[in-house]
Amino acid sequence: MELRRDQRETTQHKVSVWTFDPDGNIYVQEGRTLDVSNRGACLSGLHRRIEPGSYVGVQNGSRRGRFKVIWSERDGHAHQVGIERVASDADGATRVLLVDNSREAVDSRKPVLQALGYECSVASNASALFELMGNSEYHLLVVSHPLLELDTMEVLVGLRRNGNRLRTVLVSQSPQVHESLRSMADAFVYAREPQSAFIAAVERALDRTPAKKLLVTRSIHRHAVRVPLRVEVLRSGVKTSLHGTSADLSERGIGGNIKAPFTPGEMVKVEFPLPNASSPIEAYAIVRHRRSEFYGFEFLSIDDKSLEIVRSLCAVLPPLKMS
């Protein structure tokens, strides 16, 4: 038998339990507590079974919290469940920002989140997104992909620049997306999966500790490459492009001189031509270091074809001597 580390108090309170069925329909059933502790409770008198692993909102008077169902069993003509408070709910309501320009999708997900005790806001365009981000603090960003007026990667990069630790869930209209985009989010879910999968993705993202590292740095050779370099940055929803000249290139990044006030840790989009490429190389990158007007950009997201072009050029160039 598992030993409990928290004390339980035998007490009965009427509670409302908010959850949803396999079709995503929200329903509420009344029950009562049999015992409670700092971590959870045992509920009885429920007329519908709730599967273990489900997330529920439990309300007692004006108080509502989010819990995970640990076990479920029959109790005569009713059902009992054991619930445990989710860690992300311990410090008050969790504020979620939905970024989606589909009214249908918002109308489907927002009520479910609210029923389970999340506080929700909605941004349907770039100006609304950055206005809300500037005026309020959120714990989680739920981003639909693709977006009509915004580039999903630019949204994620723009929000993570300067070390933004906001958790993100990517909700995709396609069951598969490029790994570079998927790696930018803390959790991924296919839009056509049931609501239970969506809520599970939300909780996975909130429970990520510590947040994943954006990059893994390793020692590689740099090569002298002098080409035009364009750097695009997204600030407060506004794109700004600045131009300079590259000085060196590797399969992990590019360095160059550019008159711009970039800050190490800031995320940008770089574009540059190469002699062995038919079109400019594009990549999302992070500003790794600055020396006067020289910046080192480390690639964060680059497609496989572009990366192979960079590698092919570097393979025939002599490495720079380390200074």
C-alpha angles and dihedrals in degrees: 000000000000113000114231117225094197129065119247124215120208104228138138123224130161112245138179116224117206119199140126138244126242089272091059096252115146117232135172126212130185123235143147138240120250095185136351138200137176089271104040149317147242113246127197140178096054114152095204128052117244115205119238110257093037120128117230139180114229121198129193111177107310094341121095131175140174120248140174120228108238100179139001132196142165117267107189106289092345138054136250127206136186112220134190126198113247114242094236090060096055096092099047135279118352113231115217128189115204113206106196135125093200111099090197093055093047091049088052100047106030097063091048092052092046092048090056092051105264120135108231136200127176131219116188098176142024097265092050091047096054094039091055092044090052095049103039140032118238132192097203139025118204108198124191118215127244104026122197101224101021138057106238093215091050090053092052093043093046093052095046097049116115092025099298105180096195111142116238137200119197113211107193130196086210124061090227132042133174112285091235090063095040092051091059092065129070092221137013131206134175110240093230095056116106121274089255089064090049093052090045089054090050092053092045090055093047092048096053107121119200103017114244118268112251095218142019111218122211136167115265138155122271123211131205109255123161113194136133111282125203120192122193122194130188113216123171090341094307122114118219124187123203128184134216143133129275122234105183140011138197135166088263100049153322134256128204151146117267133156100234139116097241119160125217107258093032117128121227144162117247129198127186139155123239128198092239095047126086092208134023119284114244126196141155111240144175124233102245102177144352132210111179103299094345118100132186114214119195116203114248099173126013127154120246095249093053092046091053090052090052091048092049092054094045090051092065098041125084115248120252116250112248111248 
